[in-house]
Amino acid sequence: MNVPNELKYTKEHEWVKDLGDGTYLVGITDYAQSEIGDVSYVELPGAGDSFSAGDVLCTVESFKAASEIYAPFDLTVISVNESLEDAPEAINADAYKAFLVKVSSEGEGDLLSAEEYKTMVEGE
């Protein structure tokens, strides 16, 4: 299981990359994409949309099911990864390069370290 140490994680299988300037990239983990299966469609929010921690941020669909992706903390969407509209399968190819959204936030909230996330997933 690929769990990069430089990222933070949620219990709902999202990853967060701190860009160091109050902005973050958010995506789904390698574990999540393997559970979802072959991603066929991604419904992304709009730039400027705001979400509270735990709100449904977007939806990732496979031929098996649709999975809701949650806001890891209070945030405002700056931009979305538009390349996923034409190539949603990029999430399966490399979940950590195929971010969903770039967001701004006042803070990261309660995120897990890579070790904490690995321990959680191994217990599932």
N, C-alpha and C positions, 0 to 999 in steps of 0.2 A: 504494500500500500504506500503510495506516494504522498507524504505529508511534509512539505517544505518547512524548515524551522523558522524562516524569516516571516512567515505569515501567522495571523491569529485566526481562530476558528469559532464557530457557534455550535451549540448542541443540535441545531437543525441542519448542519452540514454545509454552511456557507463558509467561505474564506474571505479574509479582509487583509488588504495590503495597505499599510500606512505610507503615504507618499511624502510625509514629513512637512507638509504645508497646510494642514487642516483638511486635506483631501485624501480619499481612500478609493481603492478599487475593490469591488465586491464580485465574487463569483461563487460557483458551487465546487465542492471538493471532488477529488478523484474518486473517492468512495461513493459520493452521491451520484456522479455520472454513471458509475458502474451499476448502481442499483436501479437507476432510471432506465438504462438501456440506450438504444440508438436514438439520440435526440433528433427530432424531426421538425420542431418549431419552438421558437422562443417569443413570448409576448413580453416586451419590455415597457417600462414606464416612460413618461415623457420628461425631457429636460425641464427643470423647474419644479417638478412634482416633489412634495415633501411627505415624509412618512415618519411615524413613530415606531420605536422599537417593537418588533413583533408583528407589525402590519405586513400584509402580503405585498411584496415589492414587485414581483413579476411571476411568470409561469413558464416552466420548461416542460415541453411535451415530448413524449416518445410514442412509439407505436403501442406500447403497453398502457400508458397512463399519463395524466398531467400531474405535475408536481409544483406545489406552490413554494416560492422562494421568499423568505422573510427578511425584513429590514433588521440588520444586526444591532442597530441603535438608531436614535433619532437622526434623520438625515434629510438632505435635499439633493436631488439628482442634478448633477452638472451636465453629464452627457451619457449616452448609451453606446454600447459596442454595436454599431450598425452593421458590421460585417456578419453578425450572427443571423441577420434577417435572410441573407442569401446562403449562408453556410452554417446552420446551427450545429452540424456535426463536428465543428471545430471544438466544441465542448468535450466530445468523446476523445478527440485526438490529443488534446492537452488542456485539461480543465483549469490549469493554473495560468495559461496564456490567454484563454478565451474568457476574459472577465465579462461580466454582464453590464455593470454600470460604474461610472466614476461619480463619487458623491462628496459633498462637504458635510462636516459635522463638528459639533463642539467637543466631542469626545468619543472614545471607542466603546464605552459601556463595559459589560461583563463578558469578555471574550476568553477563550481557552488558548493556552500555549499549544505548540505542536505535540508535546509529550502528553498533555492532558487530553487532547483530542484523540490521539492514538489509543490511549487507555480506554476512553469512552467507546470508541468504535470496536475495539477488541472485545468489549463486554457485551456487545449487541448480538 
